[in-house]
Amino acid sequence: MDPNTQGSNKRIAKNTLILYFRMFLMMAISLYTSRIILKVLGVEDYGINNVVGGLVALFSMITGALSVTVGRYITFELGRGDLHRLRTVFSTSVVIQCAMALFICFVAEVVGVWFLETKINIPIERLSAAHWVLQCSIISFMFNLVSVPYNAAIVAHEKMSAFAYISLIDVALRLLIVFMLNIIPFDKLIVYAILQLCVSMTLRLIYGIYCSRHFWETHFKFVFDKQLIKEMFSLVGWAFWGNGAIVMRDQGSNMMLNVFCGPAVNAARGVAVQVNTAVYNFTTNFLTAIRPQITKSYSSGNLTNMHNLLMRGTKYGFFILLILLMPLCANVNYVLSIWLVEVPAHTASFIVLTLIYSMFDCFGNPLVTGVLAQGDIRNYEIALLLLCIFNCVASYLFLRMGYAPEWVFVMNVVFKVFIVVALVWHSHVKYAFPVRVFLRQTVSRCVAVFAISYAFVLLFKVNVGSDFANFVISCLSIALFTALVICAVGLTRKENKYFASLALSRIKKGIRR
């Protein structure tokens, strides 16, 4: 292994561990606070907060496209080593994000208020509180949008420790929200919305201070580089359609569930999304650590290293998710019973289907980074748009015909498979991604590991007395078996040796200390 690749692997491993520390901390607090918040707000208000917040999230079809473009350009220029160009890119990004924040604020006020008062299924006595949630969500969304270039700079520089440190503040503030909800004698939903806004404003300020102290290019200067803006919006233009389609599918599904099934089903979906986010973060943290390396490999012309990173990232991300997904799906009802005071109907099935969706997403997530690094995304975004439209239409028809709300999630899984196929083909055409090698070395191993592990889950039964003992033994047994199958079937001999030597060196360092 050459020194550059070895250094890159060490950097990825270090950043992954830092991000995992951040994730464990955030997940533990999130699971605790969501339980208390659901109890304090009640199922109806919790569902209202979820669906009204989803109204504002619809505008991320614009901001999502801007975010991926900003991240791509900052990382690309950092890989080229042109610091003056990098500063111009950053400052231009801030100008664009501020202008877009003002535009979205205006549109959200007009469209959001109209939709809230005429279309959403909310009890009339809770309409005033829903308006508070909407206004706080819009302002919070604006602050988060302006933060995008600063977060992108941290990721591009691979300073993941910053996220870990700032997460400590985030955790403290969210615990404070739970405490204040119980003592402030006003409408709990309104108080919750205002406190969430305060957290967003505080974190935005902290990220800005950190970047200005550590990265020279984040010292803002007003620039209006027409050529750069034209280049960025060329990428944004196509990314808008793809991100818009994804947001339309996700939030459109949320709205359809509200219209056809009511706020209680939105609460169940909100819990499912939260659980999926907590579990899938194990994979996304690893992918966040390798994402800058993928873009930098492309910008420096090292396609071989880029292809290897994409295939390893897909496989390792899938295996990380599988170790968590299998035990959770096998024990989802028990987990919900000890986690939530009141479990909304459909929650268990929503969680399982959402996790299955994320399992397929593992095959596409790294490749999206490769597509953005290459820059020519038109054909993929058109395919993504069409598939998401068909997904929404299919979901609507199933709900209209009276089918169970679970069919919305089933349609998401089915169309996700087609999206991954389109992404793989586009990658092959645009930057010579080796599809046959990918199928043989990555996809086939992932499928084999999943099939063997799933068969074990179906056959494995435990009954030692108490429910908690059964739960612990079941989770440990399934996770251990899945890990062994990954080592035996999923990883190559060379990969097993590398991870074994890495673990051994870490143990020796720990003993010496």
MARLO-718237 format. One record per residue (C-alpha): residue number from 1; residue in one letter; x, y, z. Coordinates in nm, 3 decimals. Example, Ala and Ser with C-alpha at 12.3 -4.5 7.8 and 13.67 -1.06 7.14 Angstrom:
BEGIN
[rec 1 a [1.230 -0.450 0.780]]
[rec 2 s [1.367 -0.106 0.714]]
This chain:
BEGIN
[rec 1 m [0.000 0.000 0.000]]
[rec 2 d [0.152 0.333 -0.104]]
[rec 3 p [0.203 0.605 0.162]]
[rec 4 n [-0.068 0.835 0.020]]
[rec 5 t [-0.332 0.562 0.027]]
[rec 6 q [-0.223 0.453 0.375]]
[rec 7 g [-0.245 0.811 0.502]]
[rec 8 s [-0.586 0.848 0.344]]
[rec 9 n [-0.710 0.528 0.511]]
[rec 10 k [-0.584 0.643 0.851]]
[rec 11 r [-0.752 0.980 0.807]]
[rec 12 i [-1.079 0.812 0.709]]
[rec 13 a [-1.057 0.576 1.008]]
[rec 14 k [-0.986 0.861 1.250]]
[rec 15 n [-1.267 1.080 1.114]]
[rec 16 t [-1.508 0.786 1.120]]
[rec 17 l [-1.435 0.720 1.488]]
[rec 18 i [-1.485 1.088 1.570]]
[rec 19 l [-1.815 1.095 1.384]]
[rec 20 y [-1.925 0.777 1.560]]
[rec 21 f [-1.856 0.938 1.897]]
[rec 22 r [-2.071 1.232 1.787]]
[rec 23 m [-2.343 1.001 1.660]]
[rec 24 f [-2.360 0.787 1.976]]
[rec 25 l [-2.393 1.100 2.184]]
[rec 26 m [-2.659 1.252 1.961]]
[rec 27 m [-2.849 0.924 1.926]]
[rec 28 a [-2.862 0.859 2.300]]
[rec 29 i [-2.994 1.208 2.371]]
[rec 30 s [-3.230 1.197 2.072]]
[rec 31 l [-3.388 0.869 2.183]]
[rec 32 y [-3.432 1.003 2.537]]
[rec 33 t [-3.567 1.344 2.438]]
[rec 34 s [-3.804 1.210 2.172]]
[rec 35 r [-3.962 0.982 2.431]]
[rec 36 i [-4.018 1.273 2.669]]
[rec 37 i [-4.131 1.512 2.395]]
[rec 38 l [-4.384 1.262 2.259]]
[rec 39 k [-4.516 1.217 2.614]]
[rec 40 v [-4.533 1.593 2.685]]
[rec 41 l [-4.681 1.697 2.350]]
[rec 42 g [-4.906 1.396 2.297]]
[rec 43 v [-4.951 1.199 1.975]]
[rec 44 e [-5.166 1.468 1.807]]
[rec 45 d [-4.933 1.764 1.871]]
[rec 46 y [-4.629 1.552 1.791]]
[rec 47 g [-4.788 1.468 1.455]]
[rec 48 i [-4.875 1.835 1.395]]
[rec 49 n [-4.515 1.938 1.458]]
[rec 50 n [-4.397 1.670 1.217]]
[rec 51 v [-4.632 1.757 0.932]]
[rec 52 v [-4.599 2.139 0.965]]
[rec 53 g [-4.221 2.111 0.981]]
[rec 54 g [-4.248 1.899 0.668]]
[rec 55 l [-4.414 2.192 0.491]]
[rec 56 v [-4.097 2.399 0.529]]
[rec 57 a [-3.881 2.097 0.448]]
[rec 58 l [-4.046 2.095 0.106]]
[rec 59 f [-3.826 2.393 0.019]]
[rec 60 s [-3.516 2.183 0.065]]
[rec 61 m [-3.572 2.080 -0.298]]
[rec 62 i [-3.397 2.413 -0.367]]
[rec 63 t [-3.160 2.422 -0.073]]
[rec 64 g [-3.057 2.059 -0.114]]
[rec 65 a [-2.939 2.130 -0.466]]
[rec 66 l [-2.746 2.433 -0.341]]
[rec 67 s [-2.594 2.237 -0.055]]
[rec 68 v [-2.452 1.956 -0.268]]
[rec 69 t [-2.319 2.212 -0.517]]
[rec 70 v [-2.148 2.419 -0.246]]
[rec 71 g [-1.994 2.110 -0.088]]
[rec 72 r [-1.872 1.983 -0.422]]
[rec 73 y [-1.706 2.312 -0.526]]
[rec 74 i [-1.537 2.375 -0.190]]
[rec 75 t [-1.397 2.020 -0.172]]
[rec 76 f [-1.298 2.025 -0.541]]
[rec 77 e [-1.102 2.352 -0.508]]
[rec 78 l [-0.938 2.235 -0.187]]
[rec 79 g [-0.823 1.923 -0.370]]
[rec 80 r [-0.669 2.144 -0.641]]
[rec 81 g [-0.489 2.354 -0.378]]
[rec 82 d [-0.590 2.699 -0.509]]
[rec 83 l [-0.665 2.888 -0.186]]
[rec 84 h [-0.761 3.220 -0.349]]
[rec 85 r [-1.006 3.044 -0.578]]
[rec 86 l [-1.132 2.853 -0.272]]
[rec 87 r [-1.204 3.179 -0.088]]
[rec 88 t [-1.390 3.314 -0.389]]
[rec 89 v [-1.600 2.995 -0.405]]
[rec 90 f [-1.681 3.015 -0.033]]
[rec 91 s [-1.779 3.383 -0.037]]
[rec 92 t [-1.988 3.336 -0.350]]
[rec 93 s [-2.162 3.045 -0.181]]
[rec 94 v [-2.250 3.258 0.121]]
[rec 95 v [-2.395 3.531 -0.102]]
[rec 96 i [-2.604 3.277 -0.291]]
[rec 97 q [-2.728 3.111 0.030]]
[rec 98 c [-2.829 3.443 0.188]]
[rec 99 a [-3.020 3.549 -0.123]]
[rec 100 m [-3.190 3.211 -0.142]]
[rec 101 a [-3.282 3.226 0.230]]
[rec 102 l [-3.468 3.554 0.176]]
[rec 103 f [-3.645 3.418 -0.131]]
[rec 104 i [-3.754 3.101 0.046]]
[rec 105 c [-3.876 3.301 0.346]]
[rec 106 f [-4.108 3.502 0.119]]
[rec 107 v [-4.240 3.198 -0.068]]
[rec 108 a [-4.282 2.989 0.248]]
[rec 109 e [-4.484 3.266 0.414]]
[rec 110 v [-4.725 3.282 0.121]]
[rec 111 v [-4.754 2.915 0.025]]
[rec 112 g [-4.704 2.769 0.374]]
[rec 113 v [-4.978 2.976 0.540]]
[rec 114 w [-5.222 2.901 0.257]]
[rec 115 f [-5.154 2.526 0.270]]
[rec 116 l [-5.173 2.521 0.649]]
[rec 117 e [-5.513 2.690 0.659]]
[rec 118 t [-5.679 2.512 0.366]]
[rec 119 k [-5.525 2.169 0.308]]
[rec 120 i [-5.367 2.014 0.619]]
[rec 121 n [-5.582 1.799 0.846]]
[rec 122 i [-5.540 1.980 1.182]]
[rec 123 p [-5.802 2.033 1.457]]
[rec 124 i [-5.926 2.393 1.448]]
[rec 125 e [-5.829 2.455 1.811]]
[rec 126 r [-5.464 2.371 1.732]]
[rec 127 l [-5.438 2.593 1.423]]
[rec 128 s [-5.287 2.886 1.615]]
[rec 129 a [-5.012 2.664 1.761]]
[rec 130 a [-4.947 2.520 1.414]]
[rec 131 h [-4.887 2.875 1.285]]
[rec 132 w [-4.621 2.924 1.554]]
[rec 133 v [-4.455 2.600 1.446]]
[rec 134 l [-4.459 2.717 1.084]]
[rec 135 q [-4.300 3.056 1.158]]
[rec 136 c [-4.028 2.910 1.380]]
[rec 137 s [-3.957 2.640 1.122]]
[rec 138 i [-3.915 2.900 0.846]]
[rec 139 i [-3.668 3.109 1.047]]
[rec 140 s [-3.477 2.801 1.161]]
[rec 141 f [-3.461 2.683 0.800]]
[rec 142 m [-3.306 3.015 0.696]]
[rec 143 f [-3.033 2.989 0.961]]
[rec 144 n [-2.956 2.631 0.861]]
[rec 145 l [-2.933 2.734 0.495]]
[rec 146 v [-2.677 3.006 0.565]]
[rec 147 s [-2.473 2.754 0.766]]
[rec 148 v [-2.423 2.523 0.465]]
[rec 149 p [-2.096 2.675 0.332]]
[rec 150 y [-1.943 2.668 0.682]]
[rec 151 n [-2.035 2.303 0.739]]
[rec 152 a [-1.907 2.219 0.390]]
[rec 153 a [-1.572 2.382 0.474]]
[rec 154 i [-1.538 2.167 0.787]]
[rec 155 v [-1.611 1.848 0.590]]
[rec 156 a [-1.378 1.948 0.304]]
[rec 157 h [-1.092 2.004 0.551]]
[rec 158 e [-1.185 1.671 0.717]]
[rec 159 k [-1.194 1.836 1.060]]
[rec 160 m [-1.464 1.606 1.193]]
[rec 161 s [-1.359 1.672 1.552]]
[rec 162 a [-1.530 2.011 1.522]]
[rec 163 f [-1.866 1.837 1.476]]
[rec 164 a [-1.798 1.625 1.786]]
[rec 165 y [-1.714 1.925 2.005]]
[rec 166 i [-2.006 2.135 1.884]]
[rec 167 s [-2.235 1.834 1.934]]
[rec 168 l [-2.167 1.857 2.307]]
[rec 169 i [-2.326 2.202 2.302]]
[rec 170 d [-2.610 2.075 2.083]]
[rec 171 v [-2.679 1.791 2.326]]
[rec 172 a [-2.679 2.025 2.626]]
[rec 173 l [-2.924 2.260 2.455]]
[rec 174 r [-3.162 1.979 2.359]]
[rec 175 l [-3.160 1.845 2.713]]
[rec 176 l [-3.239 2.199 2.827]]
[rec 177 i [-3.540 2.200 2.591]]
[rec 178 v [-3.679 1.889 2.761]]
[rec 179 f [-3.629 2.045 3.104]]
[rec 180 m [-3.793 2.374 3.005]]
[rec 181 l [-4.090 2.204 2.840]]
[rec 182 n [-4.185 2.060 3.176]]
[rec 183 i [-4.161 2.389 3.371]]
[rec 184 i [-4.283 2.660 3.131]]
[rec 185 p [-4.661 2.702 3.188]]
[rec 186 f [-4.763 2.779 2.828]]
[rec 187 d [-4.874 2.587 2.521]]
[rec 188 k [-4.618 2.305 2.497]]
[rec 189 l [-4.615 2.289 2.116]]
[rec 190 i [-4.548 2.662 2.082]]
[rec 191 v [-4.276 2.653 2.347]]
[rec 192 y [-4.112 2.355 2.175]]
[rec 193 a [-4.107 2.535 1.838]]
[rec 194 i [-3.951 2.850 1.987]]
[rec 195 l [-3.684 2.656 2.177]]
[rec 196 q [-3.588 2.460 1.865]]
[rec 197 l [-3.543 2.791 1.682]]
[rec 198 c [-3.313 2.918 1.958]]
[rec 199 v [-3.097 2.606 1.926]]
[rec 200 s [-3.064 2.653 1.548]]
[rec 201 m [-2.958 3.017 1.590]]
[rec 202 t [-2.700 2.929 1.856]]
[rec 203 l [-2.543 2.647 1.654]]
[rec 204 r [-2.523 2.868 1.345]]
[rec 205 l [-2.326 3.127 1.541]]
[rec 206 i [-2.088 2.864 1.683]]
[rec 207 y [-2.011 2.709 1.343]]
[rec 208 g [-1.939 3.054 1.201]]
[rec 209 i [-1.697 3.141 1.483]]
[rec 210 y [-1.513 2.808 1.451]]
[rec 211 c [-1.466 2.837 1.075]]
[rec 212 s [-1.348 3.198 1.087]]
[rec 213 r [-1.080 3.102 1.340]]
[rec 214 h [-0.951 2.789 1.164]]
[rec 215 f [-0.999 2.832 0.788]]
[rec 216 w [-0.862 3.133 0.604]]
[rec 217 e [-1.101 3.104 0.312]]
[rec 218 t [-1.409 3.142 0.538]]
[rec 219 h [-1.326 3.509 0.606]]
[rec 220 f [-1.613 3.644 0.404]]
[rec 221 k [-1.564 3.908 0.137]]
[rec 222 f [-1.839 4.022 -0.097]]
[rec 223 v [-1.775 3.894 -0.449]]
[rec 224 f [-1.990 3.863 -0.757]]
[rec 225 d [-1.806 3.626 -0.988]]
[rec 226 k [-2.048 3.589 -1.281]]
[rec 227 q [-1.864 3.295 -1.435]]
[rec 228 l [-1.850 3.105 -1.107]]
[rec 229 i [-2.216 3.174 -1.034]]
[rec 230 k [-2.303 3.051 -1.383]]
[rec 231 e [-2.104 2.730 -1.329]]
[rec 232 m [-2.257 2.668 -0.987]]
[rec 233 f [-2.611 2.730 -1.102]]
[rec 234 s [-2.558 2.503 -1.399]]
[rec 235 l [-2.497 2.222 -1.150]]
[rec 236 v [-2.769 2.355 -0.918]]
[rec 237 g [-3.020 2.362 -1.202]]
[rec 238 w [-3.005 1.988 -1.259]]
[rec 239 a [-2.949 1.899 -0.893]]
[rec 240 f [-3.264 2.099 -0.815]]
[rec 241 w [-3.480 1.858 -1.011]]
[rec 242 g [-3.336 1.552 -0.842]]
[rec 243 n [-3.342 1.697 -0.490]]
[rec 244 g [-3.684 1.843 -0.555]]
[rec 245 a [-3.812 1.503 -0.662]]
[rec 246 i [-3.678 1.338 -0.347]]
[rec 247 v [-3.826 1.606 -0.121]]
[rec 248 m [-4.154 1.592 -0.311]]
[rec 249 r [-4.165 1.216 -0.260]]
[rec 250 d [-4.077 1.225 0.110]]
[rec 251 q [-4.278 1.526 0.221]]
[rec 252 g [-4.550 1.459 -0.035]]
[rec 253 s [-4.592 1.114 0.117]]
[rec 254 n [-4.610 1.275 0.460]]
[rec 255 m [-4.884 1.511 0.340]]
[rec 256 m [-5.077 1.227 0.174]]
[rec 257 l [-5.060 1.023 0.493]]
[rec 258 n [-5.199 1.324 0.679]]
[rec 259 v [-5.485 1.378 0.434]]
[rec 260 f [-5.587 1.011 0.408]]
[rec 261 c [-5.494 0.883 0.756]]
[rec 262 g [-5.469 1.180 0.999]]
[rec 263 p [-5.202 1.327 1.232]]
[rec 264 a [-5.159 1.004 1.434]]
[rec 265 v [-5.007 0.830 1.130]]
[rec 266 n [-4.775 1.130 1.083]]
[rec 267 a [-4.660 1.073 1.441]]
[rec 268 a [-4.586 0.708 1.358]]
[rec 269 r [-4.392 0.815 1.050]]
[rec 270 g [-4.203 1.073 1.258]]
[rec 271 v [-4.093 0.804 1.505]]
[rec 272 a [-3.993 0.572 1.218]]
[rec 273 v [-3.786 0.844 1.053]]
[rec 274 q [-3.614 0.922 1.382]]
[rec 275 v [-3.524 0.557 1.445]]
[rec 276 n [-3.400 0.519 1.087]]
[rec 277 t [-3.192 0.835 1.117]]
[rec 278 a [-3.030 0.707 1.436]]
[rec 279 v [-2.945 0.369 1.278]]
[rec 280 y [-2.850 0.495 0.931]]
[rec 281 n [-2.619 0.753 1.089]]
[rec 282 f [-2.378 0.466 1.154]]
[rec 283 t [-2.343 0.438 0.777]]
[rec 284 t [-2.365 0.807 0.685]]
[rec 285 n [-2.092 0.897 0.933]]
[rec 286 f [-1.857 0.656 0.759]]
[rec 287 l [-1.961 0.791 0.418]]
[rec 288 t [-1.911 1.150 0.539]]
[rec 289 a [-1.554 1.057 0.629]]
[rec 290 i [-1.475 0.917 0.281]]
[rec 291 r [-1.671 1.173 0.078]]
[rec 292 p [-1.395 1.439 0.065]]
[rec 293 q [-1.145 1.174 -0.044]]
[rec 294 i [-1.370 1.069 -0.333]]
[rec 295 t [-1.403 1.426 -0.463]]
[rec 296 k [-1.033 1.502 -0.414]]
[rec 297 s [-0.936 1.181 -0.597]]
[rec 298 y [-1.144 1.287 -0.896]]
[rec 299 s [-1.013 1.645 -0.893]]
[rec 300 s [-0.653 1.513 -0.895]]
[rec 301 g [-0.729 1.266 -1.179]]
[rec 302 n [-0.685 0.949 -0.968]]
[rec 303 l [-0.988 0.755 -1.095]]
[rec 304 t [-0.857 0.419 -0.974]]
[rec 305 n [-0.849 0.536 -0.613]]
[rec 306 m [-1.189 0.697 -0.661]]
[rec 307 h [-1.343 0.371 -0.787]]
[rec 308 n [-1.190 0.175 -0.498]]
[rec 309 l [-1.324 0.425 -0.244]]
[rec 310 l [-1.672 0.406 -0.397]]
[rec 311 m [-1.684 0.026 -0.389]]
[rec 312 r [-1.537 -0.004 -0.040]]
[rec 313 g [-1.762 0.273 0.089]]
[rec 314 t [-2.071 0.096 -0.047]]
[rec 315 k [-1.977 -0.242 0.097]]
[rec 316 y [-1.862 -0.123 0.438]]
[rec 317 g [-2.158 0.111 0.475]]
[rec 318 f [-2.399 -0.172 0.396]]
[rec 319 f [-2.233 -0.405 0.648]]
[rec 320 i [-2.235 -0.141 0.923]]
[rec 321 l [-2.608 -0.088 0.869]]
[rec 322 l [-2.682 -0.461 0.853]]
[rec 323 i [-2.524 -0.534 1.193]]
[rec 324 l [-2.769 -0.287 1.349]]
[rec 325 l [-3.067 -0.346 1.123]]
[rec 326 m [-3.102 -0.721 1.179]]
[rec 327 p [-3.129 -0.718 1.562]]
[rec 328 l [-3.356 -0.412 1.557]]
[rec 329 c [-3.601 -0.553 1.301]]
[rec 330 a [-3.617 -0.883 1.492]]
[rec 331 n [-3.706 -0.703 1.817]]
[rec 332 v [-3.876 -0.385 1.700]]
[rec 333 n [-4.196 -0.428 1.902]]
[rec 334 y [-4.009 -0.481 2.228]]
[rec 335 v [-3.781 -0.182 2.161]]
[rec 336 l [-4.082 0.042 2.105]]
[rec 337 s [-4.255 -0.086 2.420]]
[rec 338 i [-3.961 0.011 2.645]]
[rec 339 w [-3.877 0.332 2.457]]
[rec 340 l [-4.213 0.508 2.415]]
[rec 341 v [-4.487 0.560 2.669]]
[rec 342 e [-4.750 0.558 2.392]]
[rec 343 v [-4.668 0.382 2.065]]
[rec 344 p [-4.862 0.520 1.764]]
[rec 345 a [-5.027 0.260 1.540]]
[rec 346 h [-4.822 0.138 1.237]]
[rec 347 t [-4.493 0.249 1.397]]
[rec 348 a [-4.326 -0.096 1.396]]
[rec 349 s [-4.403 -0.171 1.031]]
[rec 350 f [-4.300 0.183 0.928]]
[rec 351 i [-3.964 0.137 1.101]]
[rec 352 v [-3.890 -0.196 0.932]]
[rec 353 l [-3.982 -0.067 0.585]]
[rec 354 t [-3.783 0.254 0.632]]
[rec 355 l [-3.475 0.057 0.738]]
[rec 356 i [-3.508 -0.166 0.431]]
[rec 357 y [-3.517 0.149 0.218]]
[rec 358 s [-3.195 0.268 0.383]]
[rec 359 m [-3.036 -0.068 0.310]]
[rec 360 f [-3.084 -0.011 -0.064]]
[rec 361 d [-2.974 0.351 -0.021]]
[rec 362 c [-2.632 0.222 0.087]]
[rec 363 f [-2.571 0.116 -0.274]]
[rec 364 g [-2.644 0.461 -0.412]]
[rec 365 n [-2.520 0.705 -0.150]]
[rec 366 p [-2.145 0.684 -0.225]]
[rec 367 l [-2.205 0.688 -0.601]]
[rec 368 v [-2.392 1.018 -0.571]]
[rec 369 t [-2.068 1.173 -0.443]]
[rec 370 g [-1.887 1.038 -0.750]]
[rec 371 v [-2.151 1.178 -0.984]]
[rec 372 l [-2.131 1.522 -0.820]]
[rec 373 a [-1.751 1.517 -0.834]]
[rec 374 q [-1.768 1.452 -1.209]]
[rec 375 g [-2.023 1.732 -1.251]]
[rec 376 d [-2.232 1.620 -1.551]]
[rec 377 i [-2.547 1.511 -1.369]]
[rec 378 r [-2.821 1.591 -1.620]]
[rec 379 n [-2.922 1.240 -1.729]]
[rec 380 y [-2.918 1.100 -1.377]]
[rec 381 e [-3.128 1.388 -1.240]]
[rec 382 i [-3.386 1.345 -1.516]]
[rec 383 a [-3.414 0.972 -1.438]]
[rec 384 l [-3.439 1.049 -1.065]]
[rec 385 l [-3.715 1.305 -1.125]]
[rec 386 l [-3.925 1.066 -1.335]]
[rec 387 l [-3.887 0.776 -1.093]]
[rec 388 c [-3.984 0.990 -0.793]]
[rec 389 i [-4.292 1.121 -0.976]]
[rec 390 f [-4.400 0.764 -1.053]]
[rec 391 n [-4.333 0.679 -0.687]]
[rec 392 c [-4.563 0.958 -0.566]]
[rec 393 v [-4.838 0.867 -0.813]]
[rec 394 a [-4.824 0.500 -0.710]]
[rec 395 s [-4.839 0.593 -0.339]]
[rec 396 y [-5.137 0.823 -0.399]]
[rec 397 l [-5.326 0.555 -0.591]]
[rec 398 f [-5.274 0.296 -0.319]]
[rec 399 l [-5.400 0.535 -0.050]]
[rec 400 r [-5.691 0.650 -0.265]]
[rec 401 m [-5.798 0.288 -0.315]]
[rec 402 g [-5.803 0.235 0.061]]
[rec 403 y [-5.485 0.033 0.106]]
[rec 404 a [-5.290 0.044 0.434]]
[rec 405 p [-5.041 0.333 0.481]]
[rec 406 e [-4.756 0.079 0.476]]
[rec 407 w [-4.789 0.066 0.097]]
[rec 408 v [-4.643 0.418 0.075]]
[rec 409 f [-4.319 0.283 0.224]]
[rec 410 v [-4.328 -0.028 0.004]]
[rec 411 m [-4.345 0.193 -0.305]]
[rec 412 n [-4.046 0.393 -0.176]]
[rec 413 v [-3.842 0.071 -0.154]]
[rec 414 v [-3.946 -0.053 -0.500]]
[rec 415 f [-3.860 0.272 -0.677]]
[rec 416 k [-3.536 0.308 -0.479]]
[rec 417 v [-3.410 -0.005 -0.654]]
[rec 418 f [-3.469 0.156 -0.993]]
[rec 419 i [-3.294 0.475 -0.878]]
[rec 420 v [-2.984 0.279 -0.775]]
[rec 421 v [-2.977 0.104 -1.115]]
[rec 422 a [-2.993 0.442 -1.293]]
[rec 423 l [-2.716 0.577 -1.071]]
[rec 424 v [-2.483 0.283 -1.138]]
[rec 425 w [-2.533 0.309 -1.514]]
[rec 426 h [-2.476 0.686 -1.513]]
[rec 427 s [-2.155 0.639 -1.313]]
[rec 428 h [-2.030 0.387 -1.567]]
[rec 429 v [-2.096 0.622 -1.858]]
[rec 430 k [-1.958 0.942 -1.703]]
[rec 431 y [-1.646 0.831 -1.515]]
[rec 432 a [-1.588 0.471 -1.625]]
[rec 433 f [-1.715 0.313 -1.304]]
[rec 434 p [-1.646 -0.065 -1.335]]
[rec 435 v [-1.999 -0.207 -1.311]]
[rec 436 r [-1.901 -0.575 -1.347]]
[rec 437 v [-1.639 -0.546 -1.075]]
[rec 438 f [-1.892 -0.363 -0.858]]
[rec 439 l [-2.150 -0.638 -0.904]]
[rec 440 r [-1.899 -0.916 -0.843]]
[rec 441 q [-1.700 -0.773 -0.553]]
[rec 442 t [-1.958 -0.555 -0.379]]
[rec 443 v [-2.322 -0.629 -0.462]]
[rec 444 s [-2.292 -1.009 -0.469]]
[rec 445 r [-2.115 -1.015 -0.132]]
[rec 446 c [-2.372 -0.781 0.023]]
[rec 447 v [-2.663 -0.992 -0.104]]
[rec 448 a [-2.502 -1.314 0.022]]
[rec 449 v [-2.441 -1.169 0.369]]
[rec 450 f [-2.797 -1.037 0.390]]
[rec 451 a [-2.953 -1.367 0.278]]
[rec 452 i [-2.757 -1.578 0.529]]
[rec 453 s [-2.818 -1.333 0.815]]
[rec 454 y [-3.189 -1.304 0.738]]
[rec 455 a [-3.225 -1.683 0.734]]
[rec 456 f [-3.061 -1.693 1.078]]
[rec 457 v [-3.307 -1.431 1.211]]
[rec 458 l [-3.601 -1.639 1.088]]
[rec 459 l [-3.470 -1.962 1.242]]
[rec 460 f [-3.324 -1.824 1.566]]
[rec 461 k [-3.553 -1.849 1.868]]
[rec 462 v [-3.471 -1.774 2.232]]
[rec 463 n [-3.681 -1.814 2.544]]
[rec 464 v [-3.494 -1.795 2.874]]
[rec 465 g [-3.766 -1.642 3.088]]
[rec 466 s [-3.779 -1.262 3.105]]
[rec 467 d [-3.850 -1.045 2.801]]
[rec 468 f [-3.544 -0.830 2.867]]
[rec 469 a [-3.311 -1.132 2.882]]
[rec 470 n [-3.461 -1.263 2.557]]
[rec 471 f [-3.407 -0.923 2.397]]
[rec 472 v [-3.041 -0.896 2.503]]
[rec 473 i [-2.955 -1.251 2.397]]
[rec 474 s [-3.139 -1.210 2.066]]
[rec 475 c [-2.963 -0.883 1.978]]
[rec 476 l [-2.618 -1.006 2.073]]
[rec 477 s [-2.660 -1.338 1.893]]
[rec 478 i [-2.793 -1.185 1.572]]
[rec 479 a [-2.531 -0.906 1.567]]
[rec 480 l [-2.247 -1.152 1.636]]
[rec 481 f [-2.366 -1.397 1.371]]
[rec 482 t [-2.402 -1.117 1.115]]
[rec 483 a [-2.051 -0.991 1.195]]
[rec 484 l [-1.908 -1.343 1.150]]
[rec 485 v [-2.086 -1.382 0.814]]
[rec 486 i [-1.946 -1.046 0.705]]
[rec 487 c [-1.593 -1.163 0.787]]
[rec 488 a [-1.642 -1.502 0.622]]
[rec 489 v [-1.839 -1.401 0.312]]
[rec 490 g [-1.846 -1.023 0.280]]
[rec 491 l [-1.479 -0.931 0.318]]
[rec 492 t [-1.184 -1.054 0.116]]
[rec 493 r [-0.886 -1.223 0.281]]
[rec 494 k [-0.681 -0.906 0.233]]
[rec 495 e [-0.950 -0.692 0.397]]
[rec 496 n [-0.978 -0.930 0.693]]
[rec 497 k [-0.601 -0.915 0.745]]
[rec 498 y [-0.602 -0.536 0.725]]
[rec 499 f [-0.882 -0.494 0.981]]
[rec 500 a [-0.727 -0.756 1.210]]
[rec 501 s [-0.390 -0.581 1.205]]
[rec 502 l [-0.560 -0.243 1.260]]
[rec 503 a [-0.751 -0.376 1.561]]
[rec 504 l [-0.438 -0.542 1.700]]
[rec 505 s [-0.236 -0.221 1.672]]
[rec 506 r [-0.512 -0.027 1.851]]
[rec 507 i [-0.517 -0.284 2.132]]
[rec 508 k [-0.138 -0.267 2.171]]
[rec 509 k [-0.149 0.113 2.188]]
[rec 510 g [-0.421 0.092 2.452]]
[rec 511 i [-0.216 -0.152 2.661]]
[rec 512 r [0.094 0.070 2.640]]
[rec 513 r [-0.103 0.366 2.769]]
